[in-house]
Amino acid sequence: MRMTDKFPALPIAVQNFRRGLRLRWYIFSRALSNMMPKGLYARSLIIVIVPMVILQTAVAYFFMERHYQLVTRRLSADLTHDIGAVVDLYIASPNANQFRALQKLANDRWGLDVQILPHEDLPPALPKPFFSLVDTAMSHELAMQIKRPFWLDTTGQNRLIDIRIKMNEDVMRILAPRNAAYVSNSHIFIIWMLGTSLVLLAVAIAFLRNQIRPILRLAYAAEDFGKGRDLEFKPAGAREVRRAGYAFIEMKNRIARTIEQRTTMLNGVSHDLRTILTRFKLSLALMEQSPDLDAIQRDVDEMRMMLEAYLAFAKGDLGEVPVTTDIRALLEELKSDAERNGHSTQISVSGETSVILRPAAFKRCLANLVSNAQRYGGTIALSLTRDRQFLVIMVDDDGPGIAPELREIVFRPFFRVDEARNQDEGGTGLGLAIARDIARSHGGDITLSDSPLGGLRVSVRIPV
C-alpha cells in the first residue's frame, strides 16, 4: 500500500486547519482594528509609545532581572561567608567568654546579631516566597557553604533576615541586615527609566502635534471646499504634506477655471440666443394679431424660460459668498408665499437655525421643492431639525407622491415623465436637478421618501 493511500484525508485536514487559522486571524485582526483608535494622531502616538514600552520592558528584564540577580547572588555569597566564619569561630571556641567576644566582633565588623538558642530545634520550613531572589540565593549559598541544617526567613521582618543554623543540641540564630544580601536601590533605576520615558513621550507628543496639524488643516480646507466655502489655506508642515497641499490648491484652481470657462461660454451663448429671441419678439409685435401668432408668441416665451433654466442650472450660483444665514427666516418667507397661493403651510423647528451657506442659492433650492409641493398638493409641512453634524429640512405634502422606482431617476437633468412631480414651471425637468445640485454644492444631498401626510417627503440634509 502506498503512503498516499494510507492517509487519504490528510490534505483535506490540512486545508481545514489552514481555513480555521485564517478565520481566527481574520476575527482577531478585526477585533484589534475595532479596538485601535481611528485618528492619525492617536495612531502615531501608539507607533511611538509601543516601541518605547517594548524597549523599556526589555531593558528592565535584562538589566534588573539579570544584573540584579547576579549582584544579589554575590552579596548573598559574601554574607554567607561571614556567617560561615561566625559558625567556624563558635565551633573552635564554644565557651561563654569567647562567645561574647564573637558576638561583639560579628556586630562591629559584619553587622550581624548572633544568638544561641540552647536545646531548641529548627522551626518548620516556611513556604517559598514568589519572585524572591534573596531567599533563593541565600538558601543556595547556605546549603553550599555551611553544610548544616538551617532555617531561613527573608520576609518576616522588613529590614532583617532571620537565619537559624543547627549546632548539635543548640541553634544559632543570626539576624543580618536585609540590604547586605540584595541591591536596595533598584527603585532609583525605575525612577530614571520612567522619568526619561515621560520626557521622551512629551517631546514625541509635541512633535507629532506640530506634524499632524497641517494635515488636519488640509482636511478642513478640503471639507470646506466640498461645502462651498472658500477659506484661506496655506500649505505647511513636512515636505510631503506641503506637496499634498499645493496639489489641492492646484486642483481647486483647475475646478474653478473649468467652471468659469463653462459659465463664460454659456453667457456668450445665452447672449446670442437672447438677441435672436428679442428679434423674434420684435417681429411678432409688428405683425397683425391672430391665433397662430399667439401660439408662436407662447413658444417664444417658453424658449426664453427654458433658456433661463438651463443657464441657472449650469451656473449653480457659484459666485455667491457663504455667510451665516437664519434658515427659519427662509422658511417663513416660503410659508408666506405658499399661503398667498392658497396652500395651508405649517413650520416646525428643532435646534439651532443658523448655518453658514449661500443664502440665495439655498433659498432657490427650497423654493423649487416648495413649488413642487404646491403644484401637486394642497397642504404643506416644513420642518427643520439640527444636531451636532447635520441640518435637515423636510418638505411634506399630501399629493400623489412619486413611485419608489422613480425617486432617484427624477433628479436627472431634463428627465420628464408623464404625471411625474419633477417638472418645473418651464417644463424643462430641471427643478429637482437644480435643488440637488445646490444641496450637493453645500456638501449635502436630497432624498425622497413617503410623507406622513400621504404624499411625498423631500429631505434636504447639509453638514453644519
Phi, psi and omega in degrees: 000137178281157181294326179293332177280335182288326180236069183291338184268001183297313179300322179293319178296319179295318178297318178296321178297317179294319177299319177298319178296316179297320179295317179295320179295321178296315180297317180295316181295321178293318178296319178294321179295323178291328180280335182287150177292154183264341183281150180294322181296313180295320178294322178295320177297321178296320178300327179278318187287317185300310176300325179294318179295318179297317179296314180295322178296317179296317179296317180297321181290307186289327180276304185290317183288310184284308185294311181292330176294318178295316180296318180297320179296319181290320176295319177296323178294319178295318178297321178293325174302315179296317178296320177297323177296318178299316180297315181296318179294323178293319179295322181288325183224084187274359184288165190293316182297314180292330177292322177296321176295324178294320178299316180295320180296315181294323181287319183286317186274319188244356180069032182253136175259110186254131177225154175246123177258100186289142174053046176236161176250168178289142177295165176298149181296137179274152175296144181292127177291150181277134179058048177243106178290326183295314182298316181294314182293315181295318178299318180295314182292319177298319179293325183279323188261316184282316179059040174226158176299138182216164176226137188227135176227110180255359184238352184292322180238144187294318188250000184232153173247125181264116182238127179234131184236132180284120180243085183056253182269343183254173177233125175270125179252126181236124175255115183247146176300138182294324182287355176279349183245353180207164181282124186260000183250031179293334180295332179295317178297318180295319179297315178298319180295314180292321179298313179295325178295318179294322178295314179296322179293319178297319177296318180296320179296315179297320180293315181295323179298318179291329181281328184272337180303316176297327177294318178295321178296322176295319178295318179295322179295317178296321179294318178295322177296322176293335178271003180085013179259135182251098180249155180289134179220127179237120181300141179208174177097206182293167184300317181293323180292318177296322178297317177295322178295316177295323177296322178295316179298318179296318178298317179298317179294322178296318178297316180297320179294321179298315180294320179296318178296319179296317180295319179298317179297317181292325176297319177295316179297318181295323178298316179295317181292323178295325177298317179295316179296324178296319177296320177301312182295323178294318179295319180293326180293332181275348182271158179291142182290138178201164178301320179296323180292325177296322179295318179295323179297320178294322178296320178295318178296322179293321177298321178296318180294320177297319179298318178296321179293318178301314182294322179295321179293321182289321182287316179070015179055043183282346181280353183280143182267131178293135178221165176290123188232140175271107183292329180299322179296321177298318180293324178296320178296317179294324177296316179298318179297317180293321180291327176295333178272007174090021181249132177286124186229136179236152180229135173229135185232136177222117178099181179295141185249000180266133180208153180273119179197179176270106191297317183294316180295316182291325176296322178294323177300310180292325180296320177299318181291317179293325178297317176298319179296323177293323184291324188247003179219164178257327181246136183233139177233124178249127180229145181229128175227147180218136173239202184286342185243323190227152169250125184240126176241128181242132178246113181249147174216173181250029181279195183285344180078183179233138180300144182304325182287348180255359188287344174259329182291329185294346178277354179290137178299138176068010179280127181224129179230142179301134180067010177281160186259009184263014180272125177278183187296326180279355180074025182267349182075030183244002184299303180289328178297316178295319181297314179293322179299320178292317180298317180289331175294341174265009181085009182247207181195171178233135178231156180245145178202180178283143182261145173299339178282353179105350181251234185248142172247125176251119182252124177252120181236123179230145178287149181250000000 
